[in-house]
Amino acid sequence: MTGKMREDGKQIRRLLDQVVQEAVRFYEQVDSRPAALTPMGYVQEGLPMVGDGTMRVLERFRTEHAPGMSGSAGPRYLGFVTGGATPASLVGDWLVSLYDQNVTGLDESIAGQMELETIDMLKELFFLPEEFSGSFVTGATMANFVGLAQARQWAARQSGVDASQQGLYGLPPIRLASGAPHSSVYKALSMLGMGRQSMQLLPCLEHREAADLRHLRRFLQENEGSPCVIVANAGTVNTVDYDDLEAIAELKQEYRFWLHVDAAFGGFAACSPRYRHLVKGMEQADSLTIDAHKWLNVPYDSAMQFTRHKDLQTEVFQNNAAYLGKDIDEPEFIHLTPENSRRFRALPAWFTLKAYGRRGCREVVERNVEMARLLTEKLEQSGKFRLLAPTRLNVVCFTFAGDREDISSTRIRSFLTKVKEEGDAFLTPTVYQGVPGIRAAFSNWRTGEEDVERTWRALCRVRDTL
């Protein structure tokens, strides 16, 4: 043990007290911190020969680097779909680092059992049937990867091939289709060797991001006899549109296909009786993606993959080695996800579910939707902006008022850069049906009417300067 480490070990209470003070300061000031920052003038100094010890490094971080951290955990960070950590999940996340469990299996500590309990609680939250199994992964990208890896294994099995052992060589292309797949689906297809171009885009309903089921049926008819994978969306990123999951699932009575549902944040509609109808049929998926660091408001990174086909999942991800044993009749986590080393990322979710329960999750979802509709009302009454799509849930998609020809991605990005620089809000650009636009995604448990008002004033103020 080096001298610096020994000294730090002796003063661990003082070090952690300082961390708590820094955490409380940030927590209390996050509402006033700029929602996003453009990093300026960072100087890399490289690796020191002799370190300074944790106390001096902490002080340096506090004075030189902490001011450059954004308020992305705060109530006016409306970019992407990023929830801020609830107090309970923050406590859980700190304890993850403290206990430093490697959750590869169930026989080293209670951590694995707690992950299974957390998955069961989430199945209750989303009204998923008992036959689903699940595990935690890093995010929606990896959850989509796990689900589509199982779909690939299933499709190859239809041709009598074990793709996990023999690969895809010599097999006909797997037919995939979706109406408005998220970019992470393409990334997963690339990693899986299926190729981004294997995805066939189905025409969507007019002024919607939901697949037209007439074209889906035609796709299945044309490919009858070939293994097909359908990626359905439960909450698109631009407009939170939903495919008709129930109708798609009913097609399985006529055609044989794998149904993967990407419900990264839209799956949380199940938490509210007002919006649960949007995910009707989600429980009939073969594989399912839901993010925790979005609307469950736990710290990055955290997501869940659910499946009805644990056997196929084990075929793909089994990790046999002499020191691990070879029995996968009762597969543990090391045989179910791409990771061998697994952080105890279930614990923050366990804490927040136990602390706030079903009612707490419902309150966050319904309040965020109310705030999205409040911003929508302001947009509809304004002559400065116009909606690009109806606000269906928690994302507002809009652009400048005026002729379409006068709206460009360059102007939108310039506008959002100025909004960010003012510090009151952070929103992201998009393009919807060919029109450059803006997304405001509400998913933080803190966001209230005063935050919508402050965001709205910032949007109008900057718009007037253009």
URGIPE-V495540 format. One record per backbone hydrogen bond with DSSP energy under -0.5 kcal/mol. CO is the residue of the C=O (numbers start at 1). NH is the residue of the N-H. Records with the same first field share a line. If there is no record, write none. Layout:
CO: NH, NH
This chain:
2: 6
3: 7
4: 8
5: 9
6: 10
7: 11
9: 12
11: 15
12: 16
13: 17
14: 18
15: 19
16: 20
17: 21
18: 22
19: 23
20: 24
21: 25
22: 26
23: 27
24: 28
25: 29
26: 30
27: 30
29: 32, 33
34: 71
37: 39
42: 44
43: 45
53: 57
54: 58
55: 59
56: 60
57: 61
58: 62
59: 63
60: 64, 65
61: 65, 66
65: 68
66: 69
71: 74
74: 77
76: 78, 426
78: 441
79: 82
81: 83
86: 90
87: 91
88: 92
89: 93
90: 94
91: 95
92: 96
93: 97
94: 98
95: 99
96: 100
101: 103
102: 104
104: 334
109: 112
110: 114
111: 115
112: 116
113: 117
114: 118
115: 119
116: 120
117: 121
118: 122
119: 123
120: 124
121: 125
122: 126
123: 127, 128
124: 127
129: 132
133: 307
135: 305
137: 303
139: 143
140: 144
141: 145
142: 146
143: 147
144: 148
145: 149
146: 150
147: 151
148: 152
149: 153
150: 154
151: 155
152: 156
153: 157
154: 158
155: 159
156: 159, 161
157: 160
161: 163
162: 165, 166
163: 167
168: 171
174: 176
175: 229
176: 200
177: 231
178: 202
182: 185, 186
183: 187
184: 188
185: 189
186: 190
187: 191
188: 192
189: 194, 195
190: 193
195: 198
196: 199
198: 176
199: 201
200: 178
203: 212
205: 208
210: 205
211: 213
212: 215, 216
213: 217
214: 218
215: 219
216: 220
217: 221
218: 222
219: 223
221: 224
223: 226
227: 175
228: 258
229: 177, 231
230: 232, 260
231: 179
232: 262
233: 243
236: 240
239: 392
241: 235, 236
243: 245
244: 248
245: 249
246: 250
247: 251
248: 251
249: 252
250: 253
251: 254, 255
255: 257
256: 228
258: 230, 260
259: 261, 286, 287
260: 232, 262
261: 263, 289
262: 234
263: 267
264: 291
265: 268
266: 269
267: 270
268: 271
269: 272
272: 275, 276
275: 278
276: 279
277: 280
279: 282
280: 246
281: 284
282: 285
286: 308
287: 261
288: 306
289: 263
290: 304
292: 296, 298
293: 83
294: 297
297: 86
302: 292, 293
303: 137
304: 290
305: 135
306: 288
307: 133
309: 313
310: 314
311: 315
312: 316
313: 317
314: 318
321: 324, 325
325: 321
326: 328
328: 331
332: 335
333: 336, 337
340: 342
342: 103
343: 345
344: 347
345: 349
346: 350
347: 351
348: 352
349: 353
350: 354
351: 355
352: 356
353: 357
356: 360
357: 361
358: 362
359: 363
360: 364
361: 365
362: 366
363: 367
364: 368
365: 369
366: 370
367: 371
368: 372
369: 373
370: 374
371: 375
372: 376
373: 377
374: 378
375: 379
376: 380
377: 381
379: 382
384: 401
386: 399
390: 392
394: 442
395: 397
396: 398, 440
397: 388, 389
398: 438
399: 386
403: 406
404: 407
406: 408
408: 412
409: 413
410: 414
411: 415
412: 416
413: 417
414: 418
415: 419
416: 420
417: 421
418: 422
419: 423, 424, 425
420: 423
423: 35
426: 78
428: 439
430: 437
431: 433
432: 435
434: 436
435: 432
437: 430
438: 398
439: 428
440: 396, 442
441: 443
444: 447
448: 451, 452
449: 453
450: 454
451: 455
452: 456
453: 457
454: 458
455: 459
456: 460
457: 461
458: 462
459: 463
460: 464
461: 465
462: 465, 466
463: 466
